[in-house]
Amino acid sequence: MKIKKIGIDIRAIGQQRTGDEHYTLNLVRNILKIDNKNQYFLLTNTSEVKKIKEKIFRGLENKNAQIISVLPSSKLIWTFFLLPKIAKKLNLNVLHVQYITPLWLSKKIKLITTIHDVSFKSFPELINKVDLFFLNLLIPISLKKADKIIAVSKFTKKEIIKYYDTKDEKIKVIYNGGVGEVFNEKNKNSLKILNKIGIEKPYFFYVGTYQPRKDIPTLIEAFLNLKTNHKNFKNFKLVLGGKLKAHNYDFRIDEILKKTEKDFNKRKFLKDLIFTGYIKNKDLVDLYKEAEIFALPSLYEGFGLPLVEAMSFGIPVVCSDIDCFREVGKNAVRYYKTNDQRDLQKKLIEVIIDKEKRKNLIEKGKKRAEFFSWSKTAEDFLQII
């Protein structure tokens, strides 16, 4: 078999971009474990290559892969000018990116793009107007330019076909893995980590971004009402992990916090809302494991990686009833009516109070999580190559 030169856009690594970073890092590491023949050029827009190397090559022999820093880092310049230029210079056979592809590329180079979701089509009102403009302009072009499109779920594939009339055979569904090697660093004392962050058990847990489509206000409202109306939950906390005030932040969160501050009956519970900021993977393991319930209130997702991670760690999951979660979680999670804080409250109570149902969810969750594997993701990727 002829050795191929494969370029992979790894800009997400080191950017604290949760799902995107986990996807890229786990995909690359598992590809390099399997394939020791083809040549890999890992393309980044940072000069801090040493840190990226530590993340990618730890414990691996990297004779057939090298990281190449391509500067300057400006998104548009990088994608549309520098990326095609370096791809041609390296004489690549294949180039893999996520979402936006270069507008021009040598016809000799096969182009693959991974699409995680097209939420901006279903919920345009929840997207920053500048982002929406560029996504609506560039995604259709990217889908046409790509030789192959990877969708991370059957739901995402269906959405791409629905909105862009893309041919079925052009899209390959490759599921994300579950708990990958990004969680290899484990702490010996979970409670010590909780104390460091300022968290006391018991608590509900969420981790991810704070974009409007994540519907965090519904989760906060459900939690505050639960604390107000049910004495059994007076000691519970709600721990929200993720980078605050990042891109496309949902300012409704600030509004509900201000409203609660003025509410005599609820403001005392604000201390039980804990925003951790970005969580390192070694700490994230323990936050998952010590949680009573993992809550995922999204209005729209393409896959829902934290759902699989929580199930893997034996944490019962309560999530919104959307197509993507039904596909990934099957009957191993508890669903509530999307955007309905009262039903969310009901399901949280149910999973805490009903010990038998809780045990059943944990067992089913662990079994379902075993279906997802980053090595399988990498194998499917290599089949396309």
KOLKOLLO-964921 format. One record per residue (C-alpha): x, y, z. Coordinates in Angstrom, 2 decimals. Layout:
N
> X; Y; Z
...
END
This chain:
385
> 0.00; 0.00; 0.00
> 1.32; 3.42; -0.95
> 2.27; 5.62; 2.00
> 0.06; 8.67; 2.22
> 0.76; 12.11; 3.60
> -2.13; 13.16; 5.82
> -2.65; 16.61; 7.28
> -4.91; 17.14; 10.32
> -6.02; 20.50; 11.66
> -5.35; 20.22; 15.42
> -5.95; 23.86; 16.39
> -8.56; 22.87; 19.00
> -5.91; 21.17; 21.15
> -4.82; 23.43; 23.99
> -7.65; 25.91; 23.45
> -9.90; 24.74; 26.33
> -12.69; 24.10; 23.84
> -14.18; 21.08; 25.65
> -15.82; 18.82; 23.04
> -13.76; 19.98; 20.04
> -10.51; 19.53; 21.93
> -11.46; 16.09; 23.30
> -12.49; 14.98; 19.81
> -9.28; 16.13; 18.13
> -6.91; 14.85; 20.81
> -8.52; 11.42; 21.14
> -8.88; 10.99; 17.37
> -5.23; 11.85; 16.69
> -3.80; 9.74; 19.53
> -5.80; 6.69; 18.49
> -4.93; 7.09; 14.81
> -1.23; 7.17; 15.69
> -1.64; 4.02; 17.81
> -3.13; 2.11; 14.88
> -1.32; 3.53; 11.86
> 2.48; 3.47; 11.85
> 2.85; 3.58; 8.07
> 1.28; 6.77; 6.73
> 2.88; 10.15; 7.45
> 0.94; 12.61; 9.61
> 1.37; 16.38; 9.68
> -0.48; 17.88; 12.65
> -1.17; 21.51; 11.86
> -1.63; 24.08; 14.61
> -1.77; 27.87; 14.88
> 0.20; 28.22; 18.11
> 3.92; 28.64; 18.68
> 3.66; 26.69; 21.97
> 4.35; 23.39; 20.23
> 6.00; 21.81; 23.29
> 2.70; 21.79; 25.25
> 0.83; 20.31; 22.30
> 3.49; 17.61; 21.88
> 3.10; 16.58; 25.52
> -0.65; 16.16; 25.08
> -0.48; 14.21; 21.82
> 2.67; 12.09; 22.02
> 2.73; 11.13; 25.70
> 3.52; 7.40; 25.80
> 3.53; 7.09; 22.01
> 6.28; 6.65; 19.45
> 5.76; 9.44; 16.97
> 8.15; 8.53; 14.15
> 5.43; 8.96; 11.52
> 3.94; 12.21; 12.88
> 5.12; 15.76; 13.38
> 3.51; 18.94; 14.63
> 3.83; 21.96; 12.37
> 3.15; 25.47; 13.65
> 1.58; 27.67; 10.98
> 1.43; 31.37; 11.81
> -0.12; 33.95; 12.06
> -3.09; 32.49; 13.92
> -5.90; 34.68; 12.53
> -8.78; 32.29; 11.72
> -9.64; 33.53; 8.25
> -6.04; 33.99; 7.10
> -5.09; 30.60; 8.53
> -7.96; 28.65; 6.97
> -8.19; 30.32; 3.58
> -4.57; 31.19; 2.81
> -2.02; 29.51; 5.08
> -3.64; 26.07; 5.26
> -3.84; 25.55; 1.46
> -0.30; 26.88; 1.12
> 1.21; 24.49; 3.68
> -0.89; 21.59; 2.33
> 0.61; 22.15; -1.12
> 4.11; 22.60; 0.26
> 3.89; 19.32; 2.19
> 2.44; 17.58; -0.89
> -0.45; 16.16; 1.19
> -2.71; 13.41; -0.13
> -5.45; 14.03; 2.46
> -6.43; 16.99; 4.64
> -8.86; 16.76; 7.58
> -10.51; 19.82; 9.14
> -13.59; 20.52; 11.25
> -16.51; 22.50; 9.79
> -14.91; 25.20; 7.58
> -12.69; 24.02; 4.72
> -10.23; 26.06; 2.64
> -11.90; 27.75; -0.33
> -9.18; 26.56; -2.69
> -7.03; 23.47; -2.51
> -5.05; 21.42; -4.99
> -7.29; 18.82; -6.65
> -4.67; 16.22; -5.77
> -5.53; 16.63; -2.07
> -8.62; 14.82; -0.80
> -10.54; 16.94; 1.69
> -12.43; 15.60; 4.74
> -14.45; 17.72; 7.16
> -16.06; 16.68; 10.44
> -19.41; 18.30; 11.25
> -20.42; 18.01; 14.90
> -23.78; 19.74; 14.55
> -25.68; 22.34; 12.54
> -27.44; 23.96; 15.50
> -27.22; 27.37; 13.82
> -29.79; 26.16; 11.26
> -32.29; 24.88; 13.83
> -31.78; 27.72; 16.35
> -30.42; 30.73; 14.43
> -31.81; 33.07; 17.09
> -29.40; 31.56; 19.64
> -26.27; 32.25; 17.59
> -24.13; 35.37; 17.55
> -25.08; 37.35; 14.41
> -21.51; 37.57; 13.09
> -21.02; 33.82; 13.60
> -24.37; 33.12; 11.96
> -23.40; 35.17; 8.90
> -20.12; 33.30; 8.38
> -21.63; 29.87; 9.11
> -24.44; 30.43; 6.62
> -21.92; 31.68; 4.07
> -19.14; 29.12; 4.51
> -20.72; 25.82; 5.60
> -22.57; 25.24; 2.29
> -19.34; 25.93; 0.38
> -17.36; 23.65; 2.71
> -19.82; 20.78; 2.32
> -19.55; 21.04; -1.48
> -15.74; 21.31; -1.41
> -15.29; 18.29; 0.86
> -14.69; 14.90; -0.75
> -16.05; 13.25; 2.38
> -18.06; 14.53; 5.34
> -17.90; 12.91; 8.77
> -21.06; 13.29; 10.86
> -20.72; 12.36; 14.54
> -24.22; 10.84; 14.72
> -27.04; 9.64; 12.48
> -28.99; 12.67; 13.70
> -26.28; 15.05; 12.46
> -26.15; 13.28; 9.10
> -29.93; 13.63; 8.79
> -29.69; 17.33; 9.61
> -26.97; 17.94; 7.02
> -29.07; 16.26; 4.32
> -32.17; 18.14; 5.48
> -30.64; 21.61; 5.35
> -28.10; 21.24; 2.55
> -29.47; 18.48; 0.32
> -26.10; 16.73; 0.49
> -25.87; 13.27; -1.07
> -26.25; 10.45; 1.42
> -23.17; 8.57; 0.20
> -20.94; 11.60; 0.74
> -21.57; 11.52; 4.49
> -20.07; 8.90; 6.78
> -21.38; 8.53; 10.33
> -18.50; 8.01; 12.76
> -19.50; 8.16; 16.42
> -17.31; 9.90; 18.96
> -15.65; 7.67; 21.53
> -16.40; 7.78; 25.22
> -13.93; 8.32; 28.03
> -10.66; 8.77; 26.20
> -7.05; 9.08; 27.23
> -7.56; 12.72; 28.05
> -8.79; 11.35; 31.38
> -5.70; 9.25; 32.07
> -4.38; 11.57; 34.75
> -6.21; 10.52; 37.91
> -6.05; 11.98; 41.39
> -5.60; 9.73; 44.39
> -7.99; 11.69; 46.59
> -11.25; 12.85; 44.99
> -12.49; 14.69; 48.08
> -9.24; 16.66; 48.24
> -9.90; 17.91; 44.72
> -13.47; 18.86; 45.63
> -12.17; 20.82; 48.61
> -9.61; 22.56; 46.40
> -12.38; 23.77; 44.10
> -14.68; 24.54; 47.04
> -17.30; 21.83; 46.48
> -19.16; 19.83; 49.10
> -21.24; 16.73; 48.41
> -23.98; 16.02; 47.47
> -24.24; 17.83; 44.14
> -25.71; 17.75; 40.66
> -23.16; 18.25; 37.90
> -23.00; 19.82; 34.45
> -19.95; 20.43; 32.28
> -19.77; 22.07; 28.86
> -20.08; 25.50; 27.31
> -22.55; 28.21; 28.33
> -24.00; 28.82; 24.89
> -27.74; 29.63; 24.69
> -28.53; 26.23; 23.12
> -27.21; 24.52; 26.27
> -30.24; 25.97; 28.13
> -28.43; 26.37; 31.46
> -31.12; 28.79; 32.79
> -33.66; 25.92; 32.82
> -31.26; 23.82; 34.90
> -30.56; 26.68; 37.33
> -34.27; 27.47; 37.68
> -35.14; 23.81; 38.32
> -32.40; 23.56; 40.94
> -33.45; 26.73; 42.80
> -37.10; 25.66; 42.85
> -36.08; 22.21; 44.06
> -34.15; 23.78; 46.92
> -37.05; 26.08; 47.77
> -39.80; 23.46; 47.77
> -38.13; 20.25; 48.97
> -36.37; 20.00; 52.32
> -34.69; 16.73; 51.31
> -32.49; 18.71; 48.91
> -31.40; 21.49; 51.29
> -27.76; 20.29; 51.26
> -27.51; 19.80; 47.50
> -25.28; 21.94; 45.30
> -25.35; 22.53; 41.56
> -21.83; 22.42; 40.12
> -21.46; 23.97; 36.67
> -18.15; 23.28; 34.96
> -16.84; 25.16; 31.95
> -15.21; 28.37; 30.86
> -17.41; 31.31; 31.91
> -18.12; 34.29; 29.65
> -16.53; 32.50; 26.70
> -17.64; 33.00; 23.10
> -21.43; 33.15; 22.57
> -22.14; 33.19; 26.32
> -25.80; 32.96; 27.35
> -26.51; 36.22; 29.19
> -29.85; 34.82; 30.38
> -27.73; 33.14; 33.07
> -26.81; 36.55; 34.48
> -30.45; 37.62; 34.32
> -31.69; 34.65; 36.33
> -28.96; 35.18; 38.93
> -29.92; 38.87; 39.32
> -33.59; 37.92; 39.57
> -32.78; 35.35; 42.26
> -30.78; 37.91; 44.22
> -33.98; 39.95; 44.59
> -36.08; 36.94; 45.64
> -36.15; 36.68; 49.44
> -37.00; 32.95; 49.40
> -34.35; 31.92; 46.88
> -31.36; 34.23; 47.23
> -29.94; 32.21; 50.15
> -29.48; 29.32; 47.70
> -27.17; 31.27; 45.37
> -24.24; 30.06; 47.48
> -25.14; 26.52; 46.39
> -24.57; 27.40; 42.73
> -20.90; 26.75; 41.98
> -19.33; 27.89; 38.70
> -15.94; 26.20; 38.55
> -14.55; 27.73; 35.37
> -12.49; 25.54; 33.04
> -11.73; 22.16; 34.65
> -8.54; 20.20; 33.95
> -9.17; 16.62; 32.87
> -7.56; 15.11; 35.95
> -10.00; 17.07; 38.13
> -12.94; 16.45; 35.81
> -12.73; 12.69; 36.45
> -13.36; 13.24; 40.15
> -16.14; 15.76; 39.64
> -17.94; 13.18; 37.50
> -17.37; 10.31; 39.93
> -18.53; 12.15; 43.06
> -21.71; 13.63; 41.50
> -25.18; 12.35; 42.39
> -26.59; 13.09; 38.93
> -25.18; 14.45; 35.70
> -27.66; 16.91; 34.13
> -27.60; 17.85; 30.45
> -30.34; 20.37; 29.53
> -29.40; 21.12; 25.89
> -31.93; 22.23; 23.31
> -29.73; 20.87; 20.52
> -26.63; 18.68; 20.25
> -24.85; 16.74; 17.55
> -23.65; 13.96; 19.84
> -23.38; 14.81; 23.55
> -19.95; 13.58; 24.62
> -20.40; 14.42; 28.36
> -23.43; 12.12; 28.39
> -21.24; 9.15; 27.44
> -18.49; 10.22; 29.85
> -20.94; 10.40; 32.77
> -22.40; 6.99; 31.96
> -18.88; 5.54; 31.82
> -18.15; 6.79; 35.33
> -21.35; 5.25; 36.70
> -23.25; 8.50; 37.17
> -27.00; 8.49; 36.39
> -27.87; 10.97; 33.65
> -30.94; 13.22; 33.43
> -31.11; 15.02; 30.10
> -33.45; 16.83; 27.74
> -35.54; 14.74; 25.38
> -33.90; 15.53; 22.04
> -33.23; 13.21; 19.08
> -29.47; 13.18; 19.49
> -29.61; 12.13; 23.16
> -32.15; 9.42; 22.33
> -29.72; 8.04; 19.75
> -26.71; 8.11; 22.05
> -28.31; 7.36; 25.42
> -31.04; 4.91; 24.35
> -32.83; 3.65; 27.50
> -29.81; 4.22; 29.75
> -30.66; 7.80; 30.77
> -33.72; 9.61; 32.17
> -35.31; 12.11; 29.81
> -37.32; 15.21; 30.72
> -39.48; 17.43; 28.53
> -37.08; 19.85; 26.86
> -37.09; 23.38; 28.29
> -39.49; 22.32; 31.09
> -37.95; 23.05; 34.47
> -40.84; 21.43; 36.37
> -40.38; 18.12; 34.57
> -36.63; 18.40; 35.09
> -37.25; 18.84; 38.83
> -39.50; 15.78; 38.82
> -36.87; 13.61; 37.11
> -34.07; 14.80; 39.42
> -36.18; 13.91; 42.47
> -37.10; 10.55; 40.96
> -33.50; 9.51; 40.32
> -32.40; 10.52; 43.83
> -35.36; 9.07; 45.77
> -35.99; 5.86; 43.79
> -32.89; 3.79; 44.64
> -33.89; 0.90; 42.39
> -34.38; 3.16; 39.37
> -31.05; 4.86; 40.13
> -29.22; 1.54; 40.30
> -30.86; 0.44; 37.04
> -29.80; 3.64; 35.26
> -26.20; 3.26; 36.44
> -25.99; -0.34; 35.21
> -27.58; 0.45; 31.84
> -25.41; 3.55; 31.47
> -22.15; 1.68; 31.97
> -23.20; -0.94; 29.45
> -24.31; 1.65; 26.88
> -21.07; 3.63; 27.29
> -19.07; 0.54; 26.28
> -20.54; 0.87; 22.78
> -18.47; 4.03; 22.17
> -14.73; 3.75; 21.65
> -12.10; 6.19; 20.38
> -10.15; 3.32; 18.85
> -13.26; 2.45; 16.82
> -13.58; 6.13; 15.85
> -9.97; 6.10; 14.61
> -10.47; 2.81; 12.72
> -13.52; 4.20; 10.92
> -11.58; 7.37; 10.09
> -8.74; 5.32; 8.59
> -11.22; 3.40; 6.44
> -12.10; 6.68; 4.76
> -8.39; 7.44; 4.23
END
